[in-house]
Amino acid sequence: MLESPLGSPLIAHLTEMDSGTPSLGLGTRVHAVPRKECCPARVLIVDDNYLCRKALVEVFRREGDFHVCGEAVNGRDAIRATRLLHPDLIVLDLVMPAMNGLAAAQVLKRLRPSVPLILYGSSDKIVKQRTRALGIAALIPKADPGDMVANLARTLLAQKDAAVHEPTSFLRSAAAEVAAA
């Protein structure tokens, strides 16, 4: 059983994989590491390639401002993990079995529209157009070094935070009316 940072059960119905890591289903792992006091950003890593997935997990684990909350091997598992884990950022592979990165991104943007998605893989003209249309925050080649991915993730999260904390034009006009009265 996983424990939340508050000590209560987080997800009680998870089975354990051979490695002892709790599982949400076939090929999905949840990392039961308590969040740090400074509340690092929760990242979900989605890739069917074990080595690529583990490399990304290590990149984000080295950074103090990120916490890898889970891993998934395809788009379907990513959707399930997102519903349960509520990540702040999702890093998706483009080409995966069962459900590819673009199809998963379409569902994930409806499910959690404010969560930035980073899609990585080949970037031909059609893929670039689809990523823009779906509102995917970034499309990067797999060959990019891991620290570039972490820096991009940091930038996207900072932009998201700035947008959330910036008052809307309606709030600004309402505040101006109150101040004028």
C-alpha positions, 0 to 999 in steps of 0.5 A, spaced: 500 500 500 502 506 498 502 512 503 501 519 501 505 525 504 499 526 509 500 518 511 493 516 509 493 510 504 494 513 497 492 507 492 490 501 496 488 497 490 495 496 487 499 490 486 506 489 486 511 488 481 517 483 481 521 489 483 517 491 489 514 497 485 507 498 486 503 497 479 497 500 476 496 495 471 501 492 466 507 496 465 505 502 469 509 503 475 508 508 481 513 511 485 512 511 492 517 516 494 514 522 499 514 529 496 519 534 499 517 539 503 518 544 497 513 540 493 517 538 487 513 538 480 510 531 479 512 528 472 509 522 469 514 518 464 510 515 458 515 510 453 514 503 451 522 503 451 525 501 457 531 504 456 529 510 454 524 511 460 529 509 465 534 514 462 528 520 463 526 517 470 534 518 472 534 525 468 528 528 472 530 524 479 537 528 479 533 534 479 531 537 486 525 540 483 522 534 480 519 528 482 517 522 478 510 520 480 509 514 475 511 511 469 507 508 463 508 504 457 503 506 453 497 511 452 492 507 455 496 506 461 498 514 461 491 516 461 490 511 467 496 513 471 494 521 470 487 520 473 490 517 479 496 521 480 495 528 478 502 529 475 504 536 474 507 535 467 507 529 462 513 526 458 510 522 452 513 518 447 510 519 440 510 511 437 508 506 442 503 500 442 496 500 444 495 508 444 500 512 441 503 519 444 498 523 439 492 519 441 494 519 448 495 527 448 488 528 445 485 524 451 490 527 456 488 534 454 481 533 455 482 530 462 487 535 465 488 541 460 492 545 464 498 540 465 503 541 460 505 535 455 512 534 452 512 529 446 518 526 444 520 523 437 520 524 430 518 531 428 515 531 421 511 536 418 504 532 420 506 531 427 508 538 428 501 540 425 498 535 430 502 537 436 500 544 435 492 543 434 492 538 440 495 544 444 502 540 446 507 544 449 513 541 446 515 536 441 522 534 441 527 529 438 529 523 442 536 525 441 536 531 445 540 530 451 536 529 458 538 536 461 535 539 455 528 536 457 529 537 464 530 545 463 524 545 458 520 542 463 522 547 468 520 553 463 513 550 461 512 549 469 514 556 470 510 559 464 504 555 467 505 557 474 505 565 471 499 564 467 495 561 473 497 567 478 496 572 473 489 575 474 484 575 468 482 582 465 475 581 468 478 580 475 483 587 473 477 591 471 473 588 477 478 590 482 479 597 478 471 598 479 472 597 487 478 601 487 474 607 484 468 606 488 
